[in-house]
Amino acid sequence: MKSRFLPAALLVAISCAVSFAQEEKIVSESNLVTVNVIATGNKGQYVKGLKQNQFEVYDEKVKQQIALFSTDEASVSIGIVCEIHNTTPDKTRAMLNSLRQFTRGLGNGDDFFFTAFAAQGSVTSEFVPTAEQVLDHLTAVKPGGPTALYDVVYTASERLRKRRNLKKALLIVSDGEDEKSQTTYKELMNKLREFDVQIYAIGIANPAMAQFPGNGRWLFEDLTRQTGRRSFLMDAETAMGRAVLAEMARVSGGATYFPENENEPELIGICSQITHELRQQYTIGFYASNIASKNNWRRIRIVLNRVAGDRREISLAYRQGYRLVNR
């Protein structure tokens, strides 16, 4: 097989990624806890125009004074983590094209980084490469770096913590399966809970699980519906991967998407939905009390008070808690 040289632009990006890893860790002693809140109506439409006095915030069932309330479209720092399956270049191309369009829709104050990973290694850049660039790098250059989901997300979360914007989001594109990381799921969740980051996940099919016709549709069915052509172990792994992605998104106040076809129009629609949602959020902040127990996981509950005459059914989505740690 003929090898191709790594494009110069990607080499520059890799050098930048190394320099980022060597930066000093940003230290913050503030106990301000910020929570991004999405309000939606019963038809899924975003609800705007809510006021600060309509919200109540509870930290471990204790009502807190709201110290920060904003409806502005604040700048956001985004980390993008994308799993690459070498056996599905067409789907890889569709996903990367969609992510490229997603980043083009970001505002002037927004910033992002992109990490692609596969069994051969991982690469991080300040732009979204083409499928050819990624596949060439992973197959010909064979980089180092983490190769499994939990390790990659753990590393990306640390990089995201250092980004300049207060508002942060992590977009994960993966099948959610992991058997090789040194980082456990519990360790990863504790890491993500240390700072306010919303997780959006796009669940892609593992090619090894999609070898039978109709398997993609079956993924949306009850796990107990077995046929002679599917192995229970394979389907259980698929369901577990989907559950991992969904749980990470749920506790962070984000969302999970499972495209049926993984084609470019469908993926562009999902990325556009994520971009839109990031612009529709309320940001609420309060100062954490009882700092002596700040290493414990603290549960948050936010209640919306009705305005007289307003009969709308409004649902709130937000991260389920936080963990303050010494930095």
C-alpha positions in Angstrom: 0.0 0.0 0.0 1.3 3.4 -1.0 2.0 5.8 1.9 1.2 9.5 1.6 3.0 12.3 3.6 1.1 14.0 6.3 -0.1 17.5 5.1 1.9 20.4 6.4 -1.1 22.1 7.9 -1.8 19.0 10.1 1.8 18.9 11.2 1.6 22.5 12.4 -1.7 21.7 14.2 0.0 18.7 16.0 2.8 21.0 17.1 0.3 23.4 18.4 -1.5 20.6 20.3 1.8 19.7 22.0 2.4 23.3 23.0 -1.1 23.4 24.5 -0.4 20.3 26.6 2.7 22.1 28.1 0.8 25.2 29.2 0.5 25.8 32.9 -2.8 24.8 34.4 -5.2 27.7 35.0 -6.0 28.1 38.6 -9.4 29.2 39.9 -10.2 29.6 43.6 -13.8 30.9 43.0 -16.7 28.9 44.4 -19.1 30.3 41.8 -21.1 27.5 40.3 -22.6 28.2 36.9 -25.4 26.2 35.3 -26.6 26.4 31.8 -30.4 25.8 31.5 -32.5 24.9 28.5 -36.2 25.6 28.8 -38.5 23.8 26.3 -42.2 23.7 25.7 -44.4 20.5 25.3 -43.6 20.5 21.6 -39.9 20.8 22.0 -39.7 24.5 21.2 -37.3 26.7 23.1 -38.8 29.0 25.7 -37.3 32.5 25.8 -38.1 35.5 27.9 -38.1 33.9 31.4 -36.9 36.2 34.2 -34.5 35.6 37.1 -37.3 35.8 39.7 -39.0 32.8 38.0 -36.1 30.5 38.9 -35.2 28.9 42.2 -31.9 27.0 42.7 -31.4 24.3 45.3 -28.0 22.9 46.3 -28.5 19.7 48.2 -32.1 20.8 48.9 -31.0 24.2 50.3 -32.3 27.2 48.4 -29.5 29.4 47.0 -29.3 33.1 46.1 -28.8 33.6 42.4 -25.7 35.6 41.9 -25.6 35.5 38.1 -28.3 35.4 35.6 -27.8 35.8 31.9 -29.7 35.2 28.7 -27.0 36.5 26.4 -25.4 34.3 23.7 -22.1 34.0 25.5 -19.0 32.8 23.7 -18.4 29.1 24.1 -15.3 26.9 24.0 -15.9 23.5 22.4 -14.0 20.3 22.4 -14.8 17.8 19.7 -13.9 14.2 20.1 -14.4 11.9 17.1 -13.9 8.2 16.8 -12.6 7.0 13.5 -13.4 3.6 12.0 -11.0 2.9 9.2 -13.4 0.5 7.5 -16.1 3.1 6.9 -14.4 6.0 5.1 -17.6 7.2 3.5 -19.2 7.6 7.0 -16.0 9.2 8.3 -16.1 11.7 5.4 -19.8 12.5 6.0 -19.1 13.1 9.7 -16.1 15.3 9.3 -17.8 17.3 6.6 -20.7 17.9 9.0 -18.3 18.8 11.9 -16.5 21.2 9.6 -19.8 23.0 8.8 -20.6 23.0 12.5 -17.4 24.8 13.3 -18.0 27.3 10.5 -21.2 28.3 12.2 -19.5 29.3 15.5 -19.3 33.0 16.5 -16.2 35.2 16.5 -15.7 34.8 20.3 -16.0 31.0 20.2 -13.1 28.6 19.9 -12.7 24.9 19.5 -10.3 22.0 19.2 -10.7 18.7 17.4 -9.4 15.2 18.5 -9.7 12.2 16.2 -8.9 8.8 17.7 -8.7 5.1 16.6 -7.0 2.0 17.7 -3.7 3.3 16.2 -3.6 6.5 18.3 -5.0 10.0 18.3 -4.4 13.4 16.9 -5.5 16.9 18.0 -5.8 20.0 15.9 -7.3 23.5 15.9 -9.3 22.7 12.8 -11.4 19.8 11.5 -9.2 17.9 9.0 -10.5 16.1 5.9 -11.2 12.3 6.0 -8.1 11.8 3.9 -5.9 13.7 6.3 -7.2 11.8 9.3 -7.0 8.4 7.8 -3.5 9.1 6.3 -2.3 10.1 9.7 -3.8 7.3 11.7 -2.7 4.6 9.2 0.7 5.9 7.9 2.1 7.9 10.7 0.7 5.8 13.5 0.7 8.5 16.3 0.9 8.0 20.0 -1.7 9.3 22.4 -4.8 7.7 23.9 -6.6 5.2 21.7 -9.8 4.5 23.6 -12.9 6.6 24.4 -12.6 7.2 28.2 -8.9 8.1 28.0 -9.5 10.4 25.0 -12.4 12.2 26.7 -10.5 12.5 30.0 -7.6 14.2 28.1 -9.9 16.4 26.1 -11.7 17.5 29.2 -8.5 18.7 30.8 -7.6 20.6 27.6 -11.1 22.1 27.5 -10.8 23.3 31.1 -7.9 25.5 30.0 -9.8 27.3 27.2 -10.6 30.9 27.6 -14.5 31.0 27.6 -16.5 30.4 30.8 -19.1 28.5 28.9 -17.8 25.1 27.7 -19.2 22.2 25.7 -17.9 18.8 24.7 -19.1 17.1 21.5 -18.4 13.3 21.4 -18.9 11.3 18.3 -18.4 7.6 19.1 -20.1 4.3 19.5 -19.6 4.6 23.3 -17.8 1.3 23.6 -14.6 1.0 25.6 -12.6 -1.9 26.9 -9.1 -0.7 26.7 -8.9 2.7 28.6 -6.8 3.0 31.7 -9.4 5.5 32.9 -12.5 3.9 34.4 -16.0 5.2 33.7 -16.3 6.3 37.3 -13.0 8.3 37.1 -14.1 9.9 33.9 -17.5 11.0 35.3 -15.8 12.4 38.4 -13.5 14.4 36.1 -16.4 15.8 34.0 -18.3 16.7 37.2 -15.4 19.0 38.4 -16.3 21.8 36.1 -19.4 23.0 34.2 -19.2 21.4 30.7 -22.2 20.3 28.7 -21.8 17.1 26.8 -23.4 16.5 23.5 -23.0 13.0 22.0 -23.6 11.6 18.5 -23.8 7.8 18.7 -22.4 6.1 15.6 -22.6 2.4 14.8 -19.6 0.2 15.4 -19.0 -1.4 12.0 -18.5 -4.8 13.7 -22.1 -4.6 15.0 -23.6 -3.5 11.6 -22.6 -6.5 9.6 -26.2 -7.8 9.3 -29.0 -6.1 7.2 -31.3 -4.1 9.4 -29.0 -4.1 12.4 -29.0 -0.3 12.5 -32.8 -0.2 12.9 -32.6 -3.0 15.4 -30.5 -0.8 17.7 -33.6 1.2 18.5 -35.5 -1.8 19.6 -35.8 -3.6 22.9 -32.6 -5.4 23.8 -34.6 -8.6 24.6 -35.7 -9.0 21.0 -33.2 -11.5 19.8 -32.9 -13.4 16.5 -30.7 -16.2 15.5 -28.4 -13.9 13.5 -27.4 -11.6 16.3 -25.1 -12.5 19.2 -26.4 -11.3 22.6 -22.9 -10.2 23.6 -22.5 -8.0 20.6 -25.9 -6.4 21.0 -25.4 -5.9 24.8 -22.1 -4.1 24.1 -23.9 -1.8 21.6 -26.6 -1.1 24.1 -24.0 -0.4 26.8 -22.2 2.0 24.6 -25.4 3.9 23.9 -26.2 4.0 27.6 -22.8 5.5 28.4 -23.2 8.3 25.9 -26.7 9.0 27.1 -25.7 9.1 30.8 -22.8 11.5 30.2 -25.0 13.8 28.3 -27.9 13.6 30.8 -25.9 14.5 34.0 -24.3 17.4 32.2 -27.5 18.9 30.8 -26.6 18.1 27.2 -28.3 15.8 24.7 -27.6 12.6 22.8 -28.4 11.8 19.2 -28.5 8.5 17.4 -28.6 9.0 13.7 -30.2 6.1 11.7 -28.3 6.5 8.5 -25.2 8.5 9.4 -25.3 10.3 6.1 -24.2 13.9 5.6 -27.7 15.7 5.6 -28.7 13.9 8.7 -25.5 14.7 10.5 -25.5 18.3 9.4 -29.1 18.6 10.9 -27.9 17.2 14.2 -24.9 19.6 14.3 -27.1 22.5 13.5 -29.5 21.5 16.3 -26.6 21.5 18.8 -25.4 24.9 17.6 -28.9 26.3 18.0 -29.3 24.9 21.5 -26.0 26.4 22.7 -27.4 29.8 21.8 -30.8 29.3 23.6 -29.6 28.8 27.1 -30.1 30.6 30.3 -26.9 30.9 32.5 -27.5 30.8 36.3 -24.8 31.1 38.9 -24.7 30.8 42.7 -21.9 30.7 45.3 -21.4 27.3 46.8 -21.7 27.1 50.5 -20.4 24.7 53.1 -16.9 24.6 51.4 -15.7 22.1 54.0 -17.4 19.3 52.1 -16.5 20.6 48.6 -14.9 17.3 47.5 -18.3 15.6 47.6 -20.7 15.4 44.7 -23.5 18.0 45.3 -26.9 17.7 43.6 -28.6 20.7 42.0 -32.3 21.2 41.5 -33.8 24.1 39.6 -37.4 25.0 39.9 -39.4 27.3 37.6 -42.1 29.3 39.2 -45.2 29.9 37.1 -46.3 33.4 36.2 -50.0 34.1 36.7 -51.9 33.3 33.5 -49.1 31.3 32.0 -50.3 27.8 31.4 -47.4 26.5 29.3 -45.8 23.2 30.2 -42.1 24.0 30.4 -39.4 21.5 31.0 -35.9 22.4 32.2 -32.7 20.6 31.2 -29.5 21.3 33.2 -26.5 19.4 34.7 -27.6 17.3 37.7 -24.8 18.4 40.1 -21.2 19.6 40.6 -18.0 18.8 42.4 -15.7 21.5 43.7 -12.1 20.4 44.1 -8.9 22.0 45.2 -6.9 23.3 42.1 
